[in-house]
Amino acid sequence: MQELFQRKFIVLFFLALSCFLPNESKAQEKTGQAVDIVFCLDLSSSANGLIDRFRNHIWDYWYMLSRCQPAVNYRIGVVAYSRFSYGRKNGYVKVISDLGTDFEEMSAILFKIPSRIEKGDQFVGSALFTCLKKISWSKDPNALKVIFLVGNGDVRLGPDDVERVTERLVANKIILNTIYCTVPGERKAIHGWKKLAEMGNGKMEVMSLRNRYFDRLAGFDLQLFRALNRKFNHTYLHYGLGGYKRWKTIINEDNHIFVTNTEGYRYRSLYKISDDYQKKNHHWDLVDMYYKNPVAFMDVERKYLNDSCRKMYNEELRNYIIYKKYERKKLSAMIADMIAEKELKERAQGLVTEKTMATLDVISMRMLRELLKSKNVILPAI
């Protein structure tokens, strides 16, 4: 009886917690400490695997940042450099994703980047100049603005003077942290990365791209959890010209993260049942549209609906939307229950420990935690 009570309590805790997570509407209202984070990633052959390390843990960043106390108005952006296909006139640099809060769309873009090794010059100065000029940084004078420059090689290469660019970053109150990816036989270049961090009012850390991740799954029914997620996805009823494509994005991003990071898969599941995602898809989902306007579904073009909905009369479709609405709530509770039960068991067994491995997500979160502390914001340990 006591165990049942604990389980119900944890479920209610997680569902209540989601009500306090930062959401899109709050971000648009500019509430909370503004936090802009840009990852500037080296995609050259010497940093091969870095893009995988980042995109496989994109949901870890959402999970951690959404738990800040007090809640913050955070945005993440991504700039990549050192790929020949990005063009010499651009310094082999490309803005992958400007600062934003749509983690699902960002994940979809990141997973379109080929993992192949591609020749390209490491123009760090050009990469940082792109971060300065082509990223939509917050205008809030109290905003925390941070760049994580991650890679290796000589920082002095390229047409843009990296020290002058760093000075301009500092003038714009943008902190530059550097994370050096170790390369056998490359020792001198690391000094340049340390100097940049010092000039940029940041810190330097070192990481290895060879580190492997481990997820503790003992006693957790991952296949059942995945089945619940699949049912949850089918509570979304796409409409409109781009509706099916956006619905497929849900499926694709679930599959991407399930294969690469099962812990991240759980974090993504929490994202989908949180206020960051719930009722935010009215522009393509009939259920969320119903929350916003309960009669608007009558005017949608039937040819863009799924096969079942397309054939329904208005009253049938309305009842089906309501059914999916409550099915979504039920599945949300079941997903939260499974995650909460796993965490409860691990805490009871003393298995919950702070991550200390020198990986990109752990290092960058640790560095970010120190910066947020200066703004009186607590970022929980990862």
N, C-alpha and C positions, 0 to 999 in steps of 0.2 A: 504494500500500500504506500509506504514511504517512497519507494523507488518510483512508483507511478506519479506521485505528487511532484517529485523532483523533475521528472521528465516534462510534465505539463508546465511547471514553473519556467523551465529553460525555454520551452517553445514560446511561451508568452513573452519571455525576456527578449528573445531574438526578434519576434515580430514587433514588439514595442521599440526595440532599438532601431529598427529600420525607419521608424517615424522620425527619428532624430538625426538620421544621416543627411549630409548635404545633398540637395537635389537641384535639378536644372533650374526650377523657378527661383530658388533662393540665390543661385549663382547669378542669374540675370538681374536680380535686385541688388547685387553687389553687397550682400550681407556677409559678415564674418571677415576674418583676416584674409586678405588677398594673397594667394600663393601661386606664383607662376614658375613652372619647372620645365626646362627644355633639355632633352637628351641629345647631345651632338655625338653621333656614332661613326666611328671609323669602319668602313666596309671593305678595306683593302685585304689582300691575301694574308698579311701578317696578323690581322685581327679576325681571321676566319672563324665563324661561329658566334661572333658578338651579336649579330642581329637576332639569332636564335635565342641567345641568353636573355635578350630584352623582351622580345615579343612573347616568349613562353612564360613570362612573369608579369605581363601587363596587368593581369587581374590582381596580383599581389599588391601592386601600387594602389589600385582602387581600394582594396580591402583595408590597407593600412591608413591611407589618407582619409577615408570615410569614418574612421574611428577617432580622429583627432578631437581633443577636448580643450577648449571649446571648438565647435565645428568651424572649419575654414572654407573659404571660397577658392578651391584649388582648380588649376588647369594644367594640362600636360601637353607639350609639343615635342616633335621629333624632327631633327635635321640629320641627314646622312651625307657623308663625303667619301672621296677616294674611289669612286666608280667611274670608269671611262664613259659609260653610257650617259652620265649626267652632263657631259659636255665640258670642253676646256674653257669655253667662254663663261661658264658658270663656276669655274674653279673646281670642277668635278664635285659640285655640292648641290644638294636638292632638299627643299623643305618637304618632308614626307607628310607631316601633319602640323598645322598651326596650333597654337594653344587652344584647347577646348575641353569639354567634359563628356563628349560622346565616346566612351571607351570602346563600345562595340564597333563603331565605324572606324576608329583608329586601329583596332585589332585587325579588322578586315583589310585595311590598307597595308599594314605591316606584313601580313601573311602573303601578300601578293609580291613582296620583294624576293627575288630568287636568292637562294642560299649559295649559288655557285660562286666560285672564286673569280673575281674580275680584276684585271689590271687597272690601276688608277693611281695617280699621284696624291700623296697625303698633304694637301694644302690646308693646314690647320688655320692659318690666318684667314683664308677665304671662308672656311667653315664658320669661324667665329663672327666674321663680318656679316655673313648671311643671317646668323642668329640675331645680330644686332639690328639689321635693317629690314629683314623680311618676316620677322615674328611680331605678332600683335601684342606687345607687352602691355601690362596694366598701366593705366595712368594714375592709379592711386599712389600718392606720395609715400604711404606707409607699406606698400606692397613688398612682399619678400619675393625677389626675382633671382632665380638660380639657373645656371647652366652646368650640366654635368658633361664635361668633355671626356669621352672614353675612347681609347685607342692606343697607338704607339707610333714610333717613328720620330723623325726630326721635325720639331714644331716650326722651324724657320723656313721651310720650303714654301714656294708659291709666291705670287705677285703681291699679296697683301702682307704688310709688316705686322706680324702677330703681336708684338709688344705694343704698338700704337693702337691696334684694335682692342687689346685688353684694357688699355688706358681709357678708351672710349666706353667700354663696358662698365668700368668702375665709375666713370662720370655719369652714367645713366643708372647708377645704383644696382647694377646686375653683378651678382657674385659668381665667380668662376671656380668651380671645383674640378679637379682633374683626376681621372682614374686610369692608371697606366696598365695596359695588358702586357704581361711579361712575354718576352720573346728570347729564345736561346741565343746567346752571343751579342745581344744588343744591350749595352750598358750605359754608353754615353748619353743616349737620347733621353733617358729618364730624368736627367738634370733639367732639361728644358721644360718638362712637364711640371716639375716641382717649382721652378721659377714662375711659370705662368700662374699656378695656384696662389703663390705668394703675392704676385702683382695683382691678381684678381680678388684679393681679400677672402680667398677660399683655402681649401686644404687639398692635399694630394694623397691618394691611396693606391695600392697596387693589387691587382687581381690576376687570377689565372683562368684562362678559358677552358682548361682541362677539368676543372672541378665538376663533379657529378652530384645530382640531387637525389634525395631519398624522401619518399612519402610513406608514412606509417599507416598501413591499411588493415592491420590485423583486426578482425572482428567487424569491419565495415563492409557492407554489401554494396560494392561499387556498381555492380550490374543493376541492382534494384534502383539505386540512386540515379543511374543513367536513364533507366526506363521511366522514372518519375519526371525527369527533365524532358524527355521526349514527349510525354503526355502533356506537360506544361506548354511546350512549344506549339502543340496543336490546339491550344485554346486561343491562339492568335488567328484571327480571320482577316486575311489581307484584302484590301480593296484599292482601287486606283491604279494608275499607269505604272507606278514604281512599287506597288504594294507587295507583289510576289517576290521581287528581287530583295526587298528588305526582310521579308519573312525567311527567305533562303539564307540571308546573312546570319540570322539566329542559328540556323542549323549548321552552317559551315563553321562558324566561330566556336560552337560547342564541340564539333568534331576536331578542330585544330587543337584546342586546349586539352581535350580529353586524351589525345595521343601524346602530347608533349609534356603535360604537367597536371597530374590528377588533383594535386592540392589547388592549383589555379582553377581547375574545373569546379571545385567546390566554391571557391571565391566568386567565380563568374555566376554560379547558381544563386549565391546570395545577392549579387548585383541585380539579377533579373527579378528577384522578389522584393527588392528595396525600393524606397521612394525615388531613387535615382532613375529607375526604369519604369515602375508601375505608373499607369495613367499618363505616360509621356509619349505614347505612340499613336495618338488619335489621328495623325495624318495618314496612316496606312492600315490601322487595325480597327475593325468594327466594334470590338469590345471597349477599347479606350475611347472611341468616338461616342459610344453610347453614354459613357460617363459625362462627356462634355455636352452632348446634345442628343437626347434619347429618340429624336425623330429624324435625325440627319441621315440615317442609314437608308431611308426610303428613296433618297435622291442619288445614291451611288450607281454607277454604271455596272450592270450585272455581268457584263462580259469580262470584267476584271476580277470577279469573285471566284472562289474555288468551285469545283463541279457541284458539290452539294448545295451550297448557298445560292448558286446561280439559278436553280430551279424552284426556289422557295417563293411563296407569296409573302407579302410584307408581314403579316401576322406570324407566319411560321418562322420567318427570319428573325423577327423580334424575339420570339420565345427561344430560339436557338442561341442568339447573342446573350440573353440573360442566363441561359444554362451554362454557356462557356464562361461567363463572368464568375459564377459561383464555383464552377469546376476549377478555375484558376486560383481562387482563394483557398480551396481545399488542398490543391496540390502545393501551393506555396507553404501552407502549414506543415505538410508532410515532408517537404524538402528541408524546411527549417528544423523540424523534429529530428531528422536523421543527422544533420550536422551538429545540432546541439547535443544529442546523445553521444556522438563520437567524442566531442570535446569534454563532456562530463566524465566519461570513462577514463580518458587520458589524464585528466586532472586528478581523478581519484587514485590512479595508478602512479602518479608522479612522473608522467612521461612528457609533460609540457615544459619545454626548455627554450630559452632564447637562442635564435640562430646566430652562429658565430663564423660560419665559413666565409671565405673571401670570394664571394660571388657578387655580381653586379647589383642584384636587388638588395642583398643584405648590406653591402658597403654603402650604396647610395642612400638607403633608408637611415642608416646610422648617421651619416653626414647631415641628412636633412633634419633628423631629430634634434641635433645640436643647434641648427639654425632656427628651428621653430621654437625651441626653448627660449631663445632671446626675444621672441615675440609673445612669451607667456602662453604658448600652445604646447600641449603634451601630445606627442606622437607615440602610441604604445609600441613596445618592443615587438619585433617581428618574430 
